[in-house]
Amino acid sequence: MVKTFKATIVYDCKAEHPDCPNARRLRFEDTYRFDTNIYGGDGEDMISYMKHDLALVAGGGYETNTIKNVSYNITEV
């Protein structure tokens, strides 16, 4: 079985962000699909993966410590 999620991160950038220093309330969204035979059915591992992946993208692709005031909206579709 496959579960599909729409996930959004909203964040502010710190001064040391490589792409957008001091930018505020930026957002990025993506769609994720997981095979429940691999990730299990409860969703906790999937949610953890999505949050980390979104934070890496928001942080410039290499780290998450250049973003702050982070919030997520994750819904199963």
C-alpha positions, 0 to 999 in steps of 0.5 A: 500500500502507498500513502501520499502526503502533502507537506509544507514548511514555513520558516524564517532564515537566519543571517548565515543562510546561504541563499536568503539571509534574514528572509521571513516567512518563506514556504516550501511544499512538496508531495511525498509517497511512501510504501507502507511495506517499508515504512510501516503503517503508523506514519511516525517514521514518514512524518519524521522523514518529511520534516527533516527533508523539508528542513534540509531544503529550506536550509539550503540543502546542506544543513538545518541550522540556518532556519528558525521559527519553523512550522509544518503542515502535513496532511495525508491525501 
